[in-house]
């Protein structure tokens, strides 16, 4: 059957149309014969007499012209829908009325026995049925639904039984595509509707609505009792914001070994179309509202540019790399000192982008290596994401932290200036605000280096070229990043516990990696569009409200299908060196300025003179040679005390056109 179907599909459009026209004529003639036979009519003239042939010829010409006029042959029947079949109904109705009127005219001149209104009513019903049937059957075969039904019956294919949770409109789309996908992967066996317009027992394309609010959790528990009855739970897009029981539904599903995914769109349309189902991550479970990206603006900023990403094998870095490629960057160069990380990055990036992806294994603090890399690649934008970030580890390895976070930033920034890179963007951290750890102190110093270069006049002998614009973008934790609490908790839960938390009062800001990256790019785009003297050295992302770490742990345990404190113990270890109970995104001496961009603020802040930075870094190098941790950190802390008076350089001239945030 498939080979015949492919043969028909492979015919030229004109040939296929001719075949359909001939088939319709045959069907009309069959409809005439059936209407007479079913109504047991006896015509007063022979079917194959000259009068009979004239009658059949008139019907053929009339029906053909009418069908062409009504547009029956302008439809691609593999995509036929309700309006197309209504068109057939209309055409058959007009043909029936026309033939009836002609018969009245003929009978006024020549009486014809055995012909009355009953035959025409039967003709209308029969003609519509047999003209529609081949088209329905063709679409049935072309979509593959018939073979899906047969394959389900034989049990030779492995199809996951799925429950859908969400809106009925999305359920309709998902059911249709699961039935037509090649090969078949999913079969929707029930719908948990979040709308009240579909009472239990109603059906969408034959799939029953098994429950509506507030019985969603109860209904899913009934299915979860037998794991063989359900393999997958599919949430509709945005369901985490619309369903109060979202977390509980995820918990019930995972407790019953039912995989949980979320519908986010279609990979392509037509017969080969596939559903895009994303794993339900922690950022989805905690229901942090994300901001839609201004794709047009960030695409215009990155498109056609050459982008260099330091630390490109890390969580933020690799997402910056992938996003830049997706937005149309001419080429993206990754600089990282992790060979395995770069190998993993190559697996993470789609093959279609590999021709524009370049990698270099290099240390960001090695001036010779970075100079050669930047000189050869000639980037338009540098995203400096390379950094050491683990708070307790850096308390012991303070010298490595200073070397990478401080001198690595200095080297990359100065090389960018000397090579005339248009823009240098430092990925900073909320740990830089009122720092209490080695990580915070080094990230604060990195911000000060970038801020000082931002305010350095182009005429400075050792400064940057006029085209280079320096900014830092500050934000908090991201879900799923290397070493984040989400990944640590997950591994502890999988090991059976205990989940370790430093303090039950501890809170942190969280943001999705994808959202953070888009906002970093948007910040860079905003800085690039502002004239010198009216831009900001530091941008800050709005992270929303801080989330208790204990709540994150308890939620993750429940999502794994277990109970906190009972199945998975939670142990409090006490605050480690350098850690804070609560992080802040800006200091008391920093003023937030609204930019008219959702989730992004400019920071009006004091800036250290570049000459003071140079003096401090020289002293820092000497302290590190002497292996003096206290002296080295004291030098970095002293940078905060060597600030220019507020209101000078680039910050004073910034107009607060969009108002100020508190």
C-alpha positions in Angstrom: 0.0 0.0 0.0 2.8 2.4 0.9 4.5 1.9 -2.5 1.3 2.6 -4.3 0.8 5.7 -2.2 4.3 6.9 -3.0 3.7 6.3 -6.6 0.6 8.5 -6.6 2.4 11.2 -4.6 5.2 11.2 -7.1 3.0 12.0 -10.1 3.1 15.4 -11.6 0.4 17.8 -10.2 -1.4 18.0 -13.6 -1.5 14.2 -14.0 -2.8 13.8 -10.4 -5.5 16.5 -11.1 -6.6 14.7 -14.3 -6.9 11.5 -12.4 -9.1 13.1 -9.8 -11.3 14.8 -12.4 -11.9 11.4 -14.1 -12.6 9.8 -10.8 -15.1 12.5 -9.8 -17.0 12.0 -13.1 -17.1 8.2 -12.6 -18.4 8.8 -9.0 -21.1 11.2 -10.3 -22.3 8.5 -12.8 -22.2 5.9 -10.1 -24.2 8.2 -7.8 -26.9 8.6 -10.5 -27.1 4.8 -10.9 -27.2 4.2 -7.2 -29.9 6.8 -6.5 -32.1 5.2 -9.1 -31.4 1.7 -7.8 -31.9 2.6 -4.1 -35.2 4.5 -4.8 -36.3 1.6 -7.1 -37.1 4.0 -10.0 -37.9 2.8 -13.5 -37.0 5.4 -16.1 -39.2 5.6 -19.2 -36.1 5.5 -21.5 -33.2 3.1 -21.9 -29.9 3.9 -20.2 -27.9 3.2 -23.4 -30.3 4.7 -25.9 -29.4 7.9 -27.7 -31.5 9.8 -25.2 -29.7 8.1 -22.4 -26.2 8.9 -23.8 -27.2 12.5 -24.2 -28.4 12.6 -20.6 -25.1 11.1 -19.2 -23.0 13.4 -21.4 -24.9 16.4 -20.1 -24.4 15.3 -16.5 -20.7 14.7 -17.1 -20.1 18.2 -18.6 -22.3 20.0 -16.0 -20.7 18.3 -13.0 -17.1 18.8 -14.3 -17.7 22.5 -15.0 -19.4 23.0 -11.7 -16.7 21.2 -9.7 -14.0 23.3 -11.4 -15.9 26.5 -10.7 -16.3 25.5 -7.0 -12.5 25.0 -6.7 -12.5 21.2 -5.9 -9.3 20.8 -8.0 -7.4 23.6 -6.3 -7.1 21.8 -3.0 -4.1 19.8 -1.9 -6.1 16.9 -0.4 -3.4 15.6 1.9 -3.9 18.9 3.8 -7.7 18.9 3.5 -9.7 20.1 6.4 -13.4 20.9 7.3 -13.8 23.9 4.9 -12.6 21.7 2.0 -15.2 19.0 2.7 -17.9 21.6 3.1 -16.9 22.8 -0.4 -17.7 19.2 -1.6 -21.0 19.4 0.2 -21.8 22.7 -1.4 -20.8 21.5 -4.9 -22.9 18.3 -4.6 -25.9 20.4 -3.4 -25.6 22.9 -6.3 -25.2 20.0 -8.8 -28.3 18.3 -7.3 -30.4 21.5 -7.5 -29.2 22.2 -11.0 -30.0 18.7 -12.3 -33.4 18.9 -10.6 -34.2 22.3 -12.3 -33.0 20.8 -15.7 -35.3 17.8 -15.2 -38.3 20.1 -14.5 -37.6 22.0 -17.8 -37.2 18.8 -19.7 -40.4 17.2 -18.2 -42.3 20.3 -19.3 -41.6 19.4 -22.9 -41.2 15.6 -22.7 -42.8 13.6 -19.8 -40.3 11.3 -18.1 -41.7 8.5 -16.0 -39.8 7.2 -12.9 -38.2 10.5 -12.0 -39.2 12.6 -9.0 -37.8 14.5 -6.0 -36.9 11.4 -4.0 -34.3 10.3 -6.5 -32.6 13.7 -6.3 -32.4 13.6 -2.5 -30.8 10.2 -2.7 -28.4 11.4 -5.4 -27.3 14.3 -3.2 -26.5 12.0 -0.3 -24.8 9.4 -2.4 -22.7 11.8 -4.5 -21.3 13.6 -1.4 -20.5 10.3 0.3 -18.6 8.7 -2.6 -16.9 11.8 -3.8 -15.6 12.6 -0.3 -14.6 9.0 0.6 -11.5 8.7 -1.7 -10.2 12.0 -0.5 -10.6 11.0 3.2 -9.0 7.7 2.5 -6.1 9.2 0.7 -5.4 11.6 3.6 -5.8 8.7 6.1 -3.1 6.8 4.3 -0.9 9.8 3.5 -0.8 10.8 7.2 0.2 7.4 8.2 -2.5 7.1 10.8 -3.7 3.8 9.4 -0.4 2.1 9.8 -0.1 3.5 13.3 -3.4 1.9 14.3 -2.3 -1.4 12.8 1.1 -1.3 14.4 -0.5 -0.7 17.8 -2.7 -3.6 17.3 0.2 -5.9 16.5 2.4 -4.7 19.3 5.5 -4.7 17.2 6.4 -1.1 17.9 7.3 0.4 21.2 5.0 3.4 21.8 5.0 5.3 25.1 1.6 5.8 26.7 1.3 9.4 27.7 -1.0 11.6 29.7 -1.3 15.3 28.7 -1.9 18.1 31.2 -2.9 21.5 29.9 -5.2 23.3 27.6 -7.5 21.5 25.2 -6.3 23.5 22.2 -2.7 22.2 22.8 -4.1 18.7 23.4 -5.6 18.8 20.0 -2.3 19.7 18.4 -0.3 17.1 20.3 -2.7 14.3 19.7 -2.7 15.0 16.0 1.1 15.0 15.8 1.6 11.9 17.9 -0.7 10.0 15.6 1.0 11.2 12.4 4.7 11.2 13.5 7.1 8.9 11.7 8.1 6.8 13.5 5.5 6.7 16.2 6.8 7.5 19.7 3.9 8.5 21.9 0.2 7.7 22.3 -2.0 10.1 24.3 -4.3 8.0 26.4 -5.9 10.7 28.5 -6.2 14.4 29.1 -6.0 16.3 32.4 -7.7 19.5 31.4 -7.0 22.8 33.2 -10.0 24.4 31.6 -13.5 24.0 33.0 -15.1 23.9 29.5 -14.6 20.2 29.0 -16.4 18.0 31.5 -15.0 14.6 32.3 -15.9 12.0 29.7 -15.8 14.3 26.7 -13.3 13.4 24.0 -10.7 15.2 21.9 -10.1 13.2 18.7 -11.2 10.1 20.6 -9.0 10.7 23.6 -11.0 11.1 26.9 -10.7 14.0 29.3 -10.1 12.0 32.4 -10.2 14.8 34.9 -10.5 18.6 35.4 -9.6 20.8 38.3 -9.5 20.2 41.2 -9.1 16.4 40.6 -5.9 16.5 38.6 -3.6 15.1 41.2 -6.1 12.5 42.3 -6.6 11.3 38.7 -2.9 11.0 38.1 -2.4 9.0 41.3 -4.9 6.5 40.0 -2.9 6.1 36.8 0.4 6.0 38.7 -0.6 3.0 40.8 0.2 0.8 37.9 3.4 1.9 36.2 2.8 -0.3 33.2 -0.3 1.8 32.3 1.5 5.1 31.9 5.0 6.0 30.7 5.0 9.7 30.2 3.4 12.9 31.6 3.4 15.8 29.1 2.7 19.3 30.4 1.5 22.0 28.1 3.6 25.1 27.5 3.5 27.5 30.4 1.7 25.0 32.6 4.0 25.8 35.5 2.5 29.2 35.7 -1.1 28.2 35.2 -1.4 25.1 37.4 -1.2 25.4 41.2 -0.7 21.7 41.6 2.2 21.6 39.1 4.9 20.6 41.6 2.6 18.0 43.2 1.8 16.5 39.7 5.5 16.2 39.0 6.1 14.5 42.4 3.3 12.0 41.8 4.5 11.2 38.3 8.2 10.7 39.4 7.1 8.6 42.4 5.3 6.3 40.0 8.4 6.1 37.6 6.5 8.2 35.0 8.9 10.4 33.0 7.9 14.1 33.0 8.4 16.5 30.0 7.0 19.8 28.8 5.7 20.6 25.4 7.4 23.7 23.9 6.6 23.5 20.2 7.0 21.6 17.0 10.3 21.0 15.3 8.7 21.2 11.8 5.3 20.9 10.2 3.8 18.2 8.0 4.2 14.5 8.1 7.7 14.6 9.4 6.8 17.0 12.2 7.9 16.2 15.7 7.0 17.4 19.1 9.6 19.3 21.0 9.5 18.0 24.6 11.8 19.5 27.2 12.8 18.0 30.4 11.3 19.6 33.5 14.1 21.3 35.3 14.3 22.9 38.7 13.8 26.4 37.3 10.5 25.2 35.9 9.5 23.5 39.1 10.1 26.6 41.3 8.1 28.6 38.8 10.4 31.5 38.5 8.9 33.8 35.8 11.3 34.3 33.0 11.4 37.4 30.7 10.9 36.9 27.0 14.0 37.8 25.0 14.1 40.6 22.5 15.4 38.3 19.8 15.3 41.1 17.2 17.6 43.4 19.2 20.1 40.8 20.4 20.1 39.2 17.0 20.9 42.5 15.3 23.7 43.0 17.9 25.4 39.6 17.5 24.5 38.8 13.9 27.4 38.9 11.5 29.9 39.6 14.4 33.0 37.7 15.4 32.5 36.6 19.0 35.2 35.4 21.5 34.1 33.7 24.7 36.6 33.0 27.4 35.6 30.2 29.7 33.4 28.9 26.9 33.4 25.4 28.2 31.7 26.4 31.4 27.9 26.6 32.1 27.5 30.3 31.2 30.2 30.3 28.6 28.9 27.4 26.5 25.4 28.8 26.5 26.8 32.2 25.3 28.6 30.2 22.6 25.5 28.4 21.5 23.3 31.5 21.7 25.8 33.6 19.6 25.8 30.9 16.9 22.0 30.7 16.9 21.8 34.5 16.6 23.9 34.5 13.5 27.4 35.3 14.6 29.9 35.1 11.8 32.3 33.0 13.9 32.6 32.1 17.6 36.0 31.4 19.2 36.1 29.5 22.5 39.0 30.0 24.8 39.2 27.6 27.8 42.0 25.7 29.6 39.9 22.6 30.0 40.5 20.1 27.2 37.6 17.8 28.3 35.3 20.9 28.7 36.0 21.9 25.1 35.3 18.3 24.0 32.0 18.4 25.8 31.2 21.7 24.2 31.6 20.3 20.8 28.9 17.6 21.7 26.6 20.4 23.0 26.7 22.5 19.9 24.5 21.5 16.9 26.5 20.1 14.0 25.0 22.7 11.7 27.0 25.4 13.6 30.3 23.5 13.8 31.8 25.3 10.7 31.5 28.6 12.6 32.9 27.3 15.9 36.6 27.5 16.7 38.3 26.5 19.9 41.6 27.3 21.6 43.0 25.7 24.7 44.7 28.6 26.6 45.1 30.2 30.0 43.4 33.6 30.2 46.2 34.9 32.5 48.8 34.1 29.8 49.3 37.4 28.0 51.3 35.9 25.2 48.7 33.3 24.4 45.7 35.7 24.7 47.5 38.3 22.5 48.1 35.8 19.8 44.5 34.4 19.9 42.9 37.9 19.8 45.3 39.2 17.1 44.6 36.2 14.9 40.8 35.9 15.4 40.1 39.7 15.4 36.8 39.5 17.5 34.2 42.3 17.5 33.0 41.2 21.0 34.7 39.4 23.9 32.5 37.8 26.5 34.8 37.2 29.5 33.1 34.3 31.4 36.3 32.6 32.5 36.5 32.4 36.3 37.0 30.2 39.3 33.8 30.3 41.3 33.6 27.7 44.1 33.6 29.7 47.4 35.1 27.1 49.9 37.7 25.9 47.5 38.9 29.3 46.7 39.4 30.1 50.3 42.2 27.6 50.3 43.3 28.2 46.7 43.4 32.0 47.0 46.4 32.4 44.7 44.7 30.5 41.8 41.6 32.6 42.3 43.6 35.9 42.1 45.6 34.6 39.1 42.5 33.7 37.1 39.8 36.1 38.3 41.9 39.2 38.7 44.9 38.9 36.4 43.0 36.9 33.8 40.5 39.7 33.6 43.3 42.3 33.4 45.1 40.4 30.6 42.0 39.9 28.5 40.8 43.5 29.0 44.2 45.0 28.1 44.7 42.8 25.1 41.2 43.7 23.9 42.1 47.4 24.2 45.4 47.1 22.4 43.8 45.0 19.6 40.9 47.4 19.1 38.1 45.0 20.1 34.8 46.9 19.9 33.4 45.6 23.1 34.5 43.7 26.2 31.9 42.2 28.5 32.8 40.8 31.9 30.4 38.2 33.4 30.3 39.2 37.0 28.6 37.9 40.2 26.6 39.1 43.1 29.5 37.8 45.3 31.2 41.1 44.3 28.8 43.1 46.4 30.2 43.8 49.9 32.5 40.7 49.4 33.3 38.4 52.3 35.0 35.6 50.4 38.0 35.2 48.1 35.7 34.7 45.3 33.8 37.9 46.1 36.9 40.0 46.5 38.5 38.8 43.3 35.2 39.3 41.3 34.9 42.8 42.8 38.5 43.5 41.7 37.6 42.3 38.2 34.6 44.7 38.1 36.9 47.5 39.2 39.4 46.8 36.5 36.6 46.9 33.9 35.0 50.0 35.4 38.4 51.8 35.5 39.1 51.0 31.9 35.5 52.1 31.0 36.3 55.5 32.5 39.8 55.8 31.1 40.1 58.7 28.6 41.2 57.4 25.1 44.2 59.7 25.2 45.7 57.8 28.2 49.1 56.6 26.9 48.7 53.1 28.3 44.9 53.0 27.9 42.6 51.5 25.4 41.7 52.5 21.9 38.6 54.8 21.5 36.6 52.0 19.9 36.7 49.6 22.9 33.8 49.7 25.3 34.1 47.9 28.6 31.1 46.8 30.7 30.5 44.3 33.5 27.1 42.4 33.9 26.3 41.3 37.5 23.8 38.6 38.5 23.3 35.8 40.9 23.2 32.0 40.7 22.0 30.0 37.7 20.2 26.7 37.8 22.1 23.7 36.6 25.5 25.4 36.3 28.6 23.4 37.2 28.8 23.2 41.0 25.4 24.9 41.6 23.2 23.7 44.5 20.8 22.1 42.0 23.4 19.8 40.6 24.9 19.1 44.1 21.5 18.3 45.6 20.6 16.1 42.6 23.7 13.9 43.1 23.0 13.7 46.8 19.4 12.6 46.3 20.4 10.0 43.8 22.9 8.6 46.3 20.1 8.3 48.9 21.1 11.4 50.9 21.7 13.1 53.1 21.2 16.5 51.4 23.6 18.9 53.0 22.7 22.6 53.6 24.9 25.0 55.4 22.1 26.9 57.2 18.3 26.6 57.1 18.1 30.4 56.8 20.3 30.7 53.7 18.8 32.3 50.6 20.1 32.8 47.1 19.0 34.5 43.9 18.4 32.1 40.9 17.9 32.5 37.2 17.9 30.1 34.3 21.1 29.9 32.3 19.3 30.7 29.0 17.6 33.8 30.5 20.9 35.1 32.1 22.8 34.7 28.8 20.1 36.6 26.8 20.1 39.4 29.3 23.9 39.6 29.2 23.8 40.0 25.5 21.0 42.5 25.8 23.1 44.5 28.3 26.0 44.5 25.8 23.6 45.6 23.0 22.3 48.5 25.2 25.9 49.6 26.1 26.9 49.5 22.4 24.0 51.8 21.5 24.8 54.5 24.1 27.3 57.2 23.3 30.5 57.4 25.4 29.8 59.3 28.6 26.2 58.2 28.7 26.6 54.5 29.2 27.2 52.4 32.3 30.3 50.5 33.5 28.2 48.0 35.4 24.8 46.5 34.5 22.7 44.5 36.9 20.1 41.8 36.2 16.9 41.7 38.1 16.9 38.2 39.7 13.5 38.5 41.3 13.1 37.5 44.9 15.8 35.4 46.7 14.8 31.7 47.2 15.5 29.8 50.5 18.0 27.0 49.8 16.0 24.7 52.1 13.0 25.2 49.9 15.0 24.2 46.9 16.3 21.0 48.6 12.8 20.0 49.8 11.3 20.6 46.4 13.9 18.6 44.6 13.5 15.7 47.0 9.7 15.7 46.4 10.3 15.9 42.7 12.3 12.8 42.9 9.3 11.0 44.3 10.6 10.9 47.9 9.8 12.6 51.1 12.2 15.1 52.7 13.4 14.1 56.2 11.8 10.7 55.9 13.2 9.1 52.7 16.0 11.6 52.2 17.5 13.2 55.3 18.6 16.9 55.3 21.7 17.8 57.3 22.7 21.3 58.3 26.5 21.7 58.3 27.0 25.3 59.3 28.2 28.2 57.2 31.6 27.6 55.6 34.4 30.1 55.3 33.5 33.0 53.0 29.8 32.2 52.7 27.0 34.6 53.5 23.5 33.8 54.6 22.0 36.2 52.1 23.5 37.7 48.9 22.7 41.2 47.6 22.9 42.4 44.0 24.0 46.0 44.7 25.6 47.9 47.5 24.3 50.8 49.5 26.5 53.2 47.6 25.3 52.0 44.2 22.2 53.5 42.6 20.0 51.5 40.3 18.9 53.3 37.1 16.0 52.0 35.0 16.9 51.6 31.3 13.5 50.8 29.9 14.6 47.2 29.4 12.9 44.5 31.3 15.0 42.8 34.0 18.1 45.0 33.3 19.3 48.0 35.4 22.3 50.3 35.0 24.4 50.9 38.2 25.5 54.4 39.0 28.6 53.6 41.2 31.9 55.1 42.2 34.8 54.1 40.0 38.5 53.5 41.0 41.0 55.5 39.0 42.9 53.4 36.5 46.2 54.7 37.9 45.1 53.4 41.4 44.2 50.1 39.9 47.7 49.8 38.3 49.4 50.6 41.6 47.3 48.1 43.5 47.9 45.3 40.9 51.6 45.9 41.1 51.5 45.6 44.9 49.3 42.5 44.5 51.9 40.8 42.3 54.6 41.4 44.9 52.4 40.1 47.7 51.7 36.9 45.7 55.4 36.4 45.1 55.8 36.4 48.9 52.9 34.0 49.2 51.1 36.4 51.5 47.3 35.6 51.5 46.4 38.3 54.0 48.5 41.0 52.3 47.2 40.1 48.9 43.5 40.2 49.9 44.2 43.4 51.8 45.5 45.0 48.6 42.3 44.0 46.8 40.1 45.2 49.6 42.0 48.5 49.5 40.8 49.2 46.0 37.3 49.9 47.5 38.9 52.6 49.6 40.6 54.2 46.7 37.5 55.4 44.9 37.0 58.6 43.0 34.4 61.0 44.4 30.9 60.1 43.3 29.7 62.1 40.4 32.9 62.3 38.3 33.9 60.7 35.0 31.4 58.6 33.1 28.8 58.3 35.9 28.0 62.0 36.5 26.9 62.6 32.9 24.4 59.8 32.8 20.9 61.2 32.5 18.2 59.4 34.5 15.7 59.6 31.7 13.8 56.5 32.6 13.5 57.1 36.3 15.3 55.4 39.2 14.6 52.1 41.0 15.1 51.7 44.7 
